[in-house]
Amino acid sequence: MDFDALAYPEKIVIAGSEFSGQRNISKGTLLVPYTDEPDIGIGDIIIQKSGKREIELKIIDAQFQAGGTLGVGTKHNNLLTLKVENLTAQPHTKNAQSSTFNIGSITGEQVQVGNNNSQSVNISIQNLVDAVARSGDQEAKSALRKLLENSTVASIVGAGAAALLGML
């Protein structure tokens, strides 16, 4: 058994030349040992052979390291570390299939847009005081009066706090 072949099991085609490599899918990295520096740069597309199929990888970043392999698992001394993006998988990933819809203007007191089960509630203090005053609920009026009489709330609401208290 060739243990060196296990260290860099993938076949990578860079600018028409085939190299051995090791791809870490979760980190989006590809390690390629080399002797003669391959002609590669950011934005280039390379191919990873996967059985009878090919995976297109776009180069996001590249680092050439002389002596980077230390001769472990390969006869090549130098190591090319690539940050790659899988172009073949993009049409099939969840994020690539999400859509953005521009609705324009939405008006309302309680509005929910999207699918994250969250709802934004916006109501002015004036509307709140009006609704509580019309309700006739003495407990709600008392709680709102206590809130508006609080020094912190009064400093935030300002001079309008006295007028709002008058409505209750």
C-alpha positions in Angstrom: 0.0 0.0 0.0 1.3 3.5 -0.9 0.8 5.6 2.2 2.1 8.7 0.4 -0.9 8.5 -2.0 -3.2 8.6 1.1 -1.8 11.9 2.2 -2.9 13.7 -1.0 -5.6 11.5 -2.5 -7.4 14.0 -4.8 -6.4 14.7 -8.4 -6.3 18.4 -9.2 -6.0 20.0 -12.6 -4.3 23.4 -12.6 -3.7 25.2 -15.9 -3.7 21.8 -17.7 -1.3 20.0 -15.4 -2.4 17.4 -12.9 -1.4 17.5 -9.3 -2.2 15.5 -6.2 -3.9 17.3 -3.4 -5.8 17.2 -0.1 -9.1 19.1 0.1 -10.7 20.1 3.4 -14.3 20.7 2.5 -15.4 22.2 5.8 -12.5 24.8 5.8 -12.7 25.4 2.1 -9.0 24.7 1.7 -6.9 22.7 -0.8 -3.3 21.6 -0.1 -1.2 20.9 -3.3 2.4 19.8 -3.0 4.6 21.0 -5.9 8.1 21.1 -7.2 7.6 23.5 -10.2 5.3 26.4 -9.1 1.9 26.2 -10.9 0.6 29.2 -12.7 -2.4 30.1 -10.6 -4.0 33.2 -9.1 -7.1 34.5 -7.3 -10.2 34.1 -9.5 -8.8 31.2 -11.5 -10.9 28.0 -11.9 -9.3 24.6 -11.3 -10.7 21.1 -11.5 -10.9 18.4 -8.8 -11.4 15.0 -10.4 -14.0 13.1 -8.4 -14.5 9.6 -9.8 -15.8 10.0 -13.3 -16.9 13.5 -12.6 -15.3 16.9 -12.1 -15.7 19.6 -9.5 -15.0 23.2 -10.4 -13.2 25.2 -7.7 -12.7 28.9 -7.8 -9.5 30.3 -6.2 -10.3 32.8 -3.4 -6.8 33.0 -2.0 -3.4 31.4 -2.6 -0.3 30.9 -0.5 3.0 29.4 -1.9 5.2 28.0 0.8 8.7 26.8 0.0 9.6 23.6 1.9 6.0 23.5 3.3 5.5 19.7 2.9 8.7 18.8 4.8 8.7 15.8 2.5 5.9 14.1 4.4 3.5 12.2 2.2 5.0 13.4 -1.1 8.3 13.7 -3.0 7.6 17.5 -3.5 9.1 19.9 -1.1 6.8 23.0 -1.6 3.2 23.4 -0.6 0.5 25.5 -2.2 -2.4 26.3 0.1 -5.5 27.4 -1.7 -8.7 28.8 -0.3 -11.4 27.6 -2.7 -15.1 27.9 -3.4 -17.0 25.0 -4.9 -18.7 26.4 -8.0 -20.2 23.0 -9.0 -22.2 22.9 -5.7 -23.5 26.5 -5.7 -26.7 25.8 -7.7 -27.6 23.1 -5.2 -26.9 24.8 -1.9 -29.8 26.2 0.3 -28.4 29.7 0.4 -28.1 29.9 -3.4 -31.8 29.1 -3.8 -33.1 31.8 -1.4 -34.8 34.7 -3.1 -35.1 38.3 -2.1 -38.3 40.1 -2.8 -38.5 43.9 -2.8 -42.1 44.6 -1.7 -41.8 48.4 -1.5 -43.7 50.1 1.2 -45.7 48.3 3.9 -47.9 50.2 6.4 -49.5 48.8 9.5 -49.2 48.6 13.2 -48.2 44.9 13.3 -46.4 43.6 10.3 -44.6 40.3 9.7 -42.6 39.7 6.6 -40.4 36.7 6.0 -40.3 33.2 7.5 -38.4 33.6 10.7 -41.5 33.8 12.9 -40.7 37.2 14.3 -43.1 40.1 14.4 -42.2 43.8 14.8 -44.7 45.8 16.7 -44.6 49.6 16.4 -47.1 51.8 18.2 -46.7 55.4 19.2 -47.1 56.3 22.9 -49.9 58.6 21.8 -51.8 55.7 20.2 -51.2 53.6 23.3 -52.5 56.2 25.7 -55.6 56.8 23.4 -56.4 53.1 23.3 -56.0 52.6 27.1 -58.1 55.7 27.8 -60.9 54.5 25.5 -60.8 51.0 27.0 -62.1 52.1 30.4 -59.8 49.5 32.0 -58.8 51.1 35.3 -56.0 48.7 36.0 -54.4 49.5 32.6 -54.9 53.2 33.1 -53.2 53.0 36.5 -50.2 51.0 35.2 -49.7 53.5 32.3 -50.1 56.5 34.6 -47.4 54.9 36.9 -45.2 54.4 33.9 -45.5 58.0 32.7 -44.9 59.4 36.2 -41.6 57.5 36.4 -38.7 60.0 36.2 -36.7 58.1 33.7 -39.7 57.6 31.4 -40.7 61.3 31.8 -37.2 62.4 30.9 -37.3 60.3 27.7 -40.9 61.3 26.7 -40.2 64.9 27.7 -42.9 67.6 28.0 -45.4 65.4 26.3 -45.6 63.2 29.4 -47.8 65.7 31.2 -50.2 66.0 28.3 -50.4 62.2 28.0 -51.2 61.9 31.7 -54.0 64.4 31.2 -55.6 62.1 28.6 -55.9 59.3 31.1 
